[in-house]
Amino acid sequence: MRRWPAIVCICACSYYAISALTLPFANAIWVGELAPLAFIQLPKAITKSLAHDTLMSVVNALGMSQGSFSPDYLATHNWAMGVMMAAPALLLVSVFMLVRRVSHRGTLIAMVLIFASIDAIVTFWFDNAFHLKLFNASYF
């Protein structure tokens, strides 16, 4: 019996829970010019940046660009947010599905999907409701 899937699941679910619980307060606590609770969102922001850059390239390659960066960026923002939230969870679920002899596989998958969904709901709500735009930067 392998224990690493359960440990990975606990780590992922803990990250999703901490991310969802701290995101609404990311703009409330500042230390100088830094919002420390925003650092928890950094893995998601980097993932979104990668997805957004890829989507922008696809829009240009397909000839769907409107000729300016801003309209294309706005048009692909929600798609990139969706990729940002879905890709890590689906990758983890795929690994759990491919590995043989994982005890409680269904429970681990359900936990990851539930916690990722809660984090996704909070993240989309935060992105639409607050003026602190954590997920608009491009890191690459």
N, CA, C and O of each residue as an XYZ file, in Angstrom:
560
protein
N       0.846     -1.182      0.000
C       0.000      0.000      0.000
C       0.892      1.246      0.000
O       1.865      1.337      0.748
N       0.536      2.184     -0.847
C       1.320      3.401     -0.971
C       0.698      4.508     -0.137
O      -0.519      4.692     -0.118
N       1.565      5.238      0.552
C       1.071      6.311      1.409
C       1.173      7.680      0.754
O       0.487      8.614      1.168
N       2.027      7.815     -0.272
C       2.250      9.130     -0.861
C       0.988      9.747     -1.456
O       0.840     10.967     -1.379
N       0.060      8.971     -2.052
C      -1.141      9.636     -2.580
C      -1.948     10.349     -1.492
O      -2.478     11.437     -1.717
N      -2.037      9.737     -0.329
C      -2.779     10.370      0.763
C      -2.060     11.634      1.241
O      -2.703     12.639      1.543
N      -0.740     11.583      1.306
C       0.030     12.754      1.741
C      -0.105     13.888      0.721
O      -0.296     15.044      1.099
N      -0.006     13.562     -0.566
C      -0.165     14.567     -1.621
C      -1.571     15.150     -1.575
O      -1.748     16.358     -1.734
N      -2.568     14.302     -1.360
C      -3.954     14.762     -1.282
C      -4.153     15.711     -0.102
O      -4.807     16.744     -0.241
N      -3.600     15.371      1.043
C      -3.721     16.232      2.220
C      -3.036     17.575      1.968
O      -3.572     18.622      2.329
N      -1.862     17.549      1.354
C      -1.158     18.805      1.046
C      -1.960     19.665      0.072
O      -2.100     20.871      0.275
N      -2.485     19.049     -0.981
C      -3.264     19.805     -1.973
C      -4.537     20.368     -1.353
O      -4.869     21.534     -1.568
N      -5.242     19.558     -0.593
C      -6.476     20.032      0.049
C      -6.189     21.124      1.064
O      -6.971     22.064      1.206
N      -5.074     21.006      1.771
C      -4.689     22.052      2.729
C      -4.400     23.357      2.001
O      -4.815     24.427      2.447
N      -3.686     23.267      0.876
C      -3.420     24.487      0.106
C      -4.722     25.118     -0.386
O      -4.919     26.326     -0.252
N      -5.608     24.299     -0.955
C      -6.878     24.837     -1.443
C      -7.680     25.485     -0.312
O      -8.273     26.547     -0.502
N      -7.701     24.852      0.857
C      -8.455     25.406      1.990
C      -7.838     26.720      2.470
O      -8.550     27.701      2.682
N      -6.524     26.738      2.640
C      -5.847     27.955      3.093
C      -6.016     29.067      2.061
O      -6.238     30.224      2.416
N      -5.912     28.712      0.802
C      -6.081     29.696     -0.265
C      -7.481     30.300     -0.239
O      -7.636     31.517     -0.340
N      -8.492     29.459     -0.105
C      -9.875     29.948     -0.089
C     -10.169     30.767      1.165
O     -10.907     31.750      1.100
N      -9.606     30.377      2.292
C      -9.884     31.087      3.541
C      -9.159     32.428      3.643
O      -9.674     33.359      4.261
N      -7.983     32.538      3.050
C      -7.210     33.773      3.179
C      -7.454     34.765      2.045
O      -7.205     35.958      2.216
N      -7.927     34.308      0.911
C      -8.097     35.208     -0.236
C      -9.011     36.398      0.048
O      -8.675     37.510     -0.360
N     -10.149     36.227      0.724
C     -10.986     37.403      0.991
C     -10.303     38.462      1.868
O     -10.737     39.614      1.890
N      -9.256     38.087      2.579
C      -8.562     39.011      3.469
C      -7.217     39.462      2.904
O      -6.444     40.119      3.601
N      -6.933     39.120      1.658
C      -5.630     39.432      1.056
C      -5.371     40.924      1.004
O      -4.217     41.347      1.072
N      -6.408     41.727      0.885
C      -6.245     43.171      0.796
C      -6.363     43.852      2.167
O      -6.186     45.066      2.270
N      -6.655     43.087      3.202
C      -6.888     43.673      4.524
C      -5.604     43.878      5.326
O      -5.526     44.794      6.144
N      -4.616     43.045      5.103
C      -3.386     43.104      5.891
C      -2.236     43.486      4.976
O      -1.955     42.813      3.984
N      -1.581     44.578      5.331
C      -0.443     45.047      4.544
C       0.749     45.245      5.467
O       0.599     45.738      6.585
N       1.915     44.869      5.009
C       3.165     45.119      5.707
C       3.992     45.972      4.758
O       4.641     45.465      3.843
N       3.955     47.256      4.992
C       4.604     48.182      4.066
C       3.878     48.151      2.732
O       2.692     48.473      2.651
N       4.593     47.765      1.695
C       4.027     47.693      0.346
C       3.593     46.272     -0.018
O       3.196     46.028     -1.158
N       3.660     45.347      0.911
C       3.359     43.943      0.620
C       2.081     43.483      1.318
O       1.794     43.872      2.450
N       1.337     42.661      0.625
C       0.170     42.005      1.208
C       0.555     40.540      1.443
O       0.504     39.736      0.512
N       0.942     40.182      2.684
C       1.475     38.835      2.928
C       0.511     37.705      2.571
O       0.941     36.640      2.129
N      -0.782     37.929      2.760
C      -1.725     36.863      2.428
C      -1.833     36.638      0.924
O      -2.306     35.592      0.480
N      -1.397     37.610      0.150
C      -1.412     37.449     -1.302
C      -0.339     36.464     -1.769
O      -0.461     35.885     -2.848
N       0.707     36.270     -0.969
C       1.753     35.322     -1.358
C       1.229     33.900     -1.456
O       1.763     33.091     -2.215
N       0.189     33.590     -0.697
C      -0.409     32.260     -0.753
C      -0.988     32.008     -2.144
O      -1.060     30.865     -2.594
N      -1.397     33.069     -2.815
C      -2.005     32.948     -4.141
C      -0.971     32.872     -5.262
O      -1.343     32.686     -6.421
N       0.298     33.008     -4.950
C       1.333     33.067     -5.978
C       1.359     31.844     -6.902
O       1.492     32.032     -8.112
N       1.240     30.604     -6.412
C       1.213     29.476     -7.357
C       0.062     29.573     -8.359
O       0.229     29.248     -9.534
N      -1.101     30.019     -7.896
C      -2.228     30.176     -8.816
C      -1.967     31.301     -9.797
O      -2.301     31.178    -10.976
N      -1.377     32.395     -9.340
C      -1.105     33.526    -10.212
C      -0.091     33.147    -11.297
O      -0.236     33.561    -12.447
N       0.915     32.378    -10.945
C       1.903     31.941    -11.934
C       1.258     30.995    -12.941
O       1.520     31.095    -14.139
N       0.422     30.082    -12.466
C      -0.291     29.171    -13.362
C      -1.193     29.947    -14.308
O      -1.273     29.628    -15.494
N      -1.869     30.961    -13.789
C      -2.753     31.775    -14.624
C      -1.950     32.551    -15.652
O      -2.385     32.702    -16.793
N      -0.791     33.043    -15.264
C       0.055     33.777    -16.194
C       0.496     32.880    -17.351
O       0.462     33.293    -18.510
N       0.906     31.661    -17.035
C       1.285     30.705    -18.079
C       0.110     30.407    -18.999
O       0.257     30.404    -20.222
N      -1.056     30.157    -18.411
C      -2.246     29.851    -19.205
C      -2.646     31.046    -20.061
O      -3.028     30.887    -21.220
N      -2.557     32.233    -19.490
C      -2.965     33.432    -20.221
C      -2.033     33.706    -21.395
O      -2.491     34.043    -22.487
N      -0.736     33.563    -21.178
C       0.211     33.755    -22.272
C      -0.026     32.745    -23.391
O       0.058     33.081    -24.572
N      -0.323     31.508    -23.008
C      -0.615     30.471    -23.997
C      -1.893     30.801    -24.767
O      -1.929     30.685    -25.992
N      -2.933     31.208    -24.055
C      -4.187     31.560    -24.716
C      -4.016     32.762    -25.638
O      -4.605     32.794    -26.718
N      -3.229     33.737    -25.238
C      -2.977     34.896    -26.091
C      -2.270     34.468    -27.377
O      -2.578     34.982    -28.453
N      -1.330     33.538    -27.274
C      -0.639     33.027    -28.458
C      -1.602     32.275    -29.372
O      -1.535     32.394    -30.595
N      -2.499     31.497    -28.762
C      -3.488     30.747    -29.550
C      -4.433     31.708    -30.267
O      -4.751     31.502    -31.438
N      -4.879     32.746    -29.584
C      -5.769     33.743    -30.203
C      -5.077     34.385    -31.407
O      -5.690     34.559    -32.461
N      -3.813     34.732    -31.249
C      -3.067     35.331    -32.365
C      -2.857     34.328    -33.497
O      -3.007     34.671    -34.670
N      -2.509     33.082    -33.145
C      -2.250     32.060    -34.162
C      -3.508     31.711    -34.960
O      -3.421     31.401    -36.148
N      -4.662     31.759    -34.320
C      -5.914     31.436    -35.001
C      -6.488     32.624    -35.766
O      -7.518     32.499    -36.428
N      -5.829     33.770    -35.677
C      -6.306     34.947    -36.380
C      -7.523     35.580    -35.739
O      -8.268     36.304    -36.400
N      -7.732     35.317    -34.465
C      -8.899     35.842    -33.757
C      -8.568     37.116    -32.975
O      -9.423     37.654    -32.272
N      -7.339     37.591    -33.098
C      -6.928     38.786    -32.368
C      -7.669     40.001    -32.897
O      -7.953     40.109    -34.090
N      -7.976     40.907    -31.988
C      -8.659     42.132    -32.365
C      -7.665     43.241    -32.717
O      -8.054     44.392    -32.915
N      -6.392     42.890    -32.792
C      -5.383     43.848    -33.211
C      -4.741     44.628    -32.086
O      -3.786     45.369    -32.319
N      -5.239     44.481    -30.883
C      -4.689     45.199    -29.740
C      -4.605     44.240    -28.553
O      -5.405     43.314    -28.420
N      -3.634     44.483    -27.716
C      -3.410     43.586    -26.586
C      -4.564     43.619    -25.582
O      -5.007     42.565    -25.125
N      -5.051     44.795    -25.235
C      -6.051     44.922    -24.168
C      -7.342     44.147    -24.420
O      -7.777     43.411    -23.535
N      -7.976     44.278    -25.595
C      -9.211     43.510    -25.805
C      -8.963     42.001    -25.805
O      -9.789     41.230    -25.317
N      -7.832     41.592    -26.350
C      -7.513     40.160    -26.350
C      -7.279     39.667    -24.931
O      -7.712     38.574    -24.567
N      -6.594     40.473    -24.134
C      -6.318     40.101    -22.742
C      -7.622     39.963    -21.956
O      -7.801     39.000    -21.210
N      -8.515     40.909    -22.121
C      -9.798     40.845    -21.421
C     -10.640     39.666    -21.896
O     -11.324     39.026    -21.097
N     -10.590     39.383    -23.184
C     -11.398     38.287    -23.732
C     -10.920     36.920    -23.244
O     -11.718     35.988    -23.139
N      -9.638     36.793    -22.947
C      -9.106     35.498    -22.526
C      -8.938     35.382    -21.009
O      -8.549     34.325    -20.512
N      -9.225     36.447    -20.277
C      -9.000     36.444    -18.823
C      -9.768     35.324    -18.112
O      -9.173     34.553    -17.359
N     -11.072     35.227    -18.340
C     -11.864     34.205    -17.636
C     -11.485     32.794    -18.059
O     -11.533     31.868    -17.249
N     -11.108     32.624    -19.318
C     -10.646     31.307    -19.762
C      -9.357     30.924    -19.036
O      -9.197     29.785    -18.596
N      -8.448     31.878    -18.916
C      -7.192     31.614    -18.217
C      -7.446     31.325    -16.735
O      -6.777     30.482    -16.138
N      -8.408     32.023    -16.153
C      -8.769     31.746    -14.750
C      -9.289     30.313    -14.615
O      -8.949     29.610    -13.663
N     -10.104     29.892    -15.562
C     -10.624     28.522    -15.535
C      -9.521     27.490    -15.655
O      -9.525     26.486    -14.944
N      -8.578     27.731    -16.549
C      -7.434     26.819    -16.690
C      -6.612     26.824    -15.414
O      -6.157     25.776    -14.954
N      -6.420     28.018    -14.838
C      -5.643     28.153    -13.607
C      -6.227     27.290    -12.499
O      -5.488     26.663    -11.740
N      -7.548     27.256    -12.404
C      -8.186     26.509    -11.324
C      -8.313     25.020    -11.646
O      -8.176     24.187    -10.751
N      -8.569     24.676    -12.892
C      -8.862     23.286    -13.245
C      -7.611     22.448    -13.487
O      -7.569     21.283    -13.093
N      -6.599     23.015    -14.123
C      -5.445     22.219    -14.545
C      -4.722     21.504    -13.396
O      -4.478     20.303    -13.513
N      -4.369     22.175    -12.296
C      -3.667     21.444    -11.230
C      -4.511     20.330    -10.605
O      -4.002     19.241    -10.339
N      -5.780     20.597    -10.374
C      -6.643     19.581     -9.768
C      -6.832     18.395    -10.713
O      -6.784     17.243    -10.281
N      -7.045     18.672    -11.994
C      -7.225     17.580    -12.956
C      -5.941     16.788    -13.160
O      -5.989     15.579    -13.382
N      -4.804     17.451    -13.087
C      -3.526     16.743    -13.171
C      -3.366     15.794    -11.985
O      -2.956     14.645    -12.151
N      -3.686     16.275    -10.809
C      -3.594     15.445     -9.611
C      -4.566     14.269     -9.667
O      -4.201     13.148     -9.312
N      -5.783     14.510    -10.105
C      -6.771     13.433    -10.251
C      -6.287     12.418    -11.279
O      -6.452     11.214    -11.084
N      -5.693     12.889    -12.368
C      -5.171     11.985    -13.391
C      -4.074     11.086    -12.832
O      -4.026      9.894    -13.136
N      -3.208     11.652    -12.027
C      -2.142     10.855    -11.405
C      -2.758      9.796    -10.493
O      -2.334      8.640    -10.515
N      -3.743     10.174     -9.700
C      -4.404      9.203     -8.824
C      -5.081      8.104     -9.627
O      -5.122      6.953     -9.192
N      -5.612      8.449    -10.794
C      -6.282      7.443    -11.628
C      -5.275      6.489    -12.280
O      -5.579      5.311    -12.473
N      -4.096      6.979    -12.615
C      -3.113      6.164    -13.324
C      -2.291      5.266    -12.405
O      -1.818      4.214    -12.835
N      -2.118      5.656    -11.171
C      -1.300      4.876    -10.238
C      -2.103      3.671     -9.760
O      -3.267      3.779     -9.374
N      -1.452      2.550     -9.799
C      -2.129      1.319     -9.358
C      -2.078      1.182     -7.840
O      -1.198      1.726     -7.173
N      -3.007      0.472     -7.340
C      -3.104      0.138     -5.914
C      -3.060      1.361     -4.997
O      -2.249      1.434     -4.074
N      -3.915      2.282     -5.261
C      -4.068      3.432     -4.374
C      -5.294      3.171     -3.522
O      -6.412      3.094     -4.032
N      -5.081      3.034     -2.222
C      -6.224      2.781     -1.352
C      -7.058      4.050     -1.215
O      -6.522      5.156     -1.145
N      -8.332      3.878     -1.177
C      -9.290      4.987     -1.047
C      -9.164      5.990     -2.194
O      -9.289      7.197     -1.990
N      -8.919      5.483     -3.388
C      -8.739      6.336     -4.564
C      -9.934      7.273     -4.757
O      -9.748      8.468     -4.986
N     -11.134      6.753     -4.669
C     -12.339      7.564     -4.858
C     -12.453      8.681     -3.835
O     -12.848      9.797     -4.171
N     -12.111      8.385     -2.596
C     -12.164      9.391     -1.543
C     -11.129     10.489     -1.781
O     -11.423     11.672     -1.610
N      -9.917     10.094     -2.176
C      -8.866     11.076     -2.442
C      -9.267     11.990     -3.601
O      -9.097     13.207     -3.529
N      -9.795     11.395     -4.658
C     -10.215     12.190     -5.813
C     -11.348     13.133     -5.436
O     -11.345     14.301     -5.822
N     -12.310     12.628     -4.686
C     -13.435     13.474     -4.268
C     -12.961     14.632     -3.400
O     -13.423     15.761     -3.562
N     -12.043     14.359     -2.481
C     -11.535     15.423     -1.619
C     -10.838     16.510     -2.428
O     -11.079     17.698     -2.214
N      -9.973     16.107     -3.357
C      -9.267     17.085     -4.186
C     -10.263     17.913     -4.989
O     -10.148     19.137     -5.047
N     -11.235     17.258     -5.606
C     -12.200     17.987     -6.435
C     -13.088     18.917     -5.609
O     -13.413     20.016     -6.058
N     -13.477     18.497     -4.427
C     -14.318     19.347     -3.570
C     -13.541     20.575     -3.106
O     -14.028     21.700     -3.225
N     -12.346     20.368     -2.583
C     -11.549     21.505     -2.098
C     -11.150     22.437     -3.246
O     -11.158     23.657     -3.085
N     -10.801     21.863     -4.403
C     -10.456     22.692     -5.562
C     -11.671     23.490     -6.035
O     -11.534     24.645     -6.438
N     -12.845     22.890     -5.990
C     -14.062     23.602     -6.399
C     -14.380     24.760     -5.464
O     -14.754     25.844     -5.912
N     -14.233     24.530     -4.174
C     -14.476     25.610     -3.202
C     -13.485     26.758     -3.442
O     -13.868     27.928     -3.447
N     -12.226     26.412     -3.637
C     -11.223     27.438     -3.902
C     -11.530     28.169     -5.208
O     -11.357     29.385     -5.290
N     -11.978     27.451     -6.216
C     -12.320     28.076     -7.495
C     -13.477     29.061     -7.341
O     -13.440     30.158     -7.899
N     -14.488     28.675     -6.596
C     -15.642     29.556     -6.373
C     -15.199     30.831     -5.668
O     -15.574     31.930     -6.074
N     -14.400     30.687     -4.611
C     -13.917     31.859     -3.868
C     -13.021     32.715     -4.755
O     -13.105     33.943     -4.714
N     -12.170     32.088     -5.552
C     -11.253     32.833     -6.413
C     -12.005     33.623     -7.478
O     -11.705     34.796     -7.699
N     -12.974     33.002     -8.139
C     -13.756     33.722     -9.149
C     -14.565     34.851     -8.508
O     -14.666     35.943     -9.068
N     -15.133     34.588     -7.345
C     -15.884     35.632     -6.633
C     -14.964     36.808     -6.297
O     -15.309     37.966     -6.530
N     -13.788     36.493     -5.745
C     -12.839     37.544     -5.364
C     -12.405     38.347     -6.582
O     -12.353     39.576     -6.531
N     -12.098     37.666     -7.665
C     -11.623     38.351     -8.865
C     -12.684     39.297     -9.425
O     -12.348     40.347     -9.973
N     -13.943     38.939     -9.294
C     -15.022     39.780     -9.816
C     -15.486     40.856     -8.842
O     -16.038     41.871     -9.267
N     -15.271     40.652     -7.545
C     -15.868     41.549     -6.556
C     -14.905     42.581     -5.967
O     -15.356     43.610     -5.463
N     -13.607     42.338     -6.015
C     -12.665     43.224     -5.336
C     -11.764     43.948     -6.317
O     -11.595     43.525     -7.461
N     -11.191     45.037     -5.854
C     -10.338     45.854     -6.704
C      -8.877     45.420     -6.678
O      -8.088     45.864     -7.512
N      -8.508     44.570     -5.747
C      -7.144     44.054     -5.714
C      -7.060     42.922     -6.738
O      -7.575     41.829     -6.501
N      -6.431     43.175     -7.842
C      -6.378     42.211     -8.942
C      -5.097     41.388     -8.843
O      -4.073     41.739     -9.431
N      -5.166     40.299     -8.100
C      -4.010     39.432     -7.916
C      -3.690     38.624     -9.165
O      -2.547     38.214     -9.365
N      -4.677     38.398     -9.992
C      -4.503     37.460    -11.097
C      -4.435     38.162    -12.444
O      -4.798     37.571    -13.461
N      -3.977     39.410    -12.475
C      -3.850     40.143    -13.730
C      -2.403     40.350    -14.156
O      -2.157     40.912    -15.223
N      -1.461     39.921    -13.369
C      -0.050     40.121    -13.698
C       0.413     39.066    -14.694
O      -0.170     37.987    -14.799
N       1.451     39.395    -15.405
C       2.093     38.434    -16.299
C       3.514     38.225    -15.780
O       4.295     39.172    -15.690
N       3.838     36.993    -15.445
C       5.139     36.691    -14.841
C       6.156     36.190    -15.844
O       7.313     35.963    -15.490
N       5.742     36.013    -17.100
C       6.674     35.451    -18.083
C       6.723     36.289    -19.335
O       7.456     35.962    -20.268
